[in-house]
């Protein structure tokens, strides 16, 4: 059976271990007593925020994406790249719009009218955007693979932090289409 909590525990453990050590990783993912998913998310982010500075914290969380559904989304992006000649054209495709993409100032604006994270289903509200940074990491991996160049991803809005949508700005840092 698919256990998103176990997957998240493992990816957070590995990302923290890579940034520090096994002891810190174990301390971050395991609280003092059993926790339901909502409490675990909030408490794990609190423990992470106590351990690391904001830049390291963001890097850790960006390395925590689970990869859920990545292949299907990659195929969509790859097909859109192949049928486009520019970023603006890429974003204007019906399938891109249906997937929440639009074009603005040389960037892709990717929005979701709902929180796409299954771990946050039981979380009413987050105090910080720490948890949501895994989504920026997921998008970075996905778009870099599809575009064949580095991309910058910035989280602009989060439903779980009280915004009406989740919104990211994605900017390619290289040439996706040859002129």
C-alpha positions, 0 to 999 in steps of 0.5 A: 500500500502507498504510505505517503507518510513513510515516503516523506519521513524517508525523503526528509531524513535523507535530505537532513542527513545530507545537510548535516548528520544521521543524528540530526535527521533522526531527531527531526523526523521523530518527535517525542511521541507518536503524532498524527500526520497533521501534527507530524508535519507541523512539528517536523517543520518546527524541529527543522526550523530550530536546527537550520538557517533559512537558506539551508532549510529551503535547500533541505525542503527542496530536496524533499520532493517525493516524485509522486506523478513525476513521469506523467507530468514530465511527458506533458511538459516534454510534449508541450516543449516539442510543440512550442517555439517559445515560453509564451507559446508553451504556456498558451497551449490548452494542456498547459493552461489546464495544468495551471500554467500561464505566461508573465514577464518571461516566466511560467506562473504555475498555480493550483486552486487546491493544495496538491500535497497529500500530506497536508490534507489534514493540516488546517493551516501552516505558520511558515512556507517551510513545508511548501518548499518541497513543491518548489523542489519538485517543480525545479526537477521537473522543469529542468528535465523537460527544458534541459536547462536550470530553472529558478522556482519561487513560491509566491502563494500557498493555500495552507498559509491562507492564500486563495491559490498555490502559486509558483514563478518558474524562470528558465535560466538557459535556452529551451528553444533554439532560435 
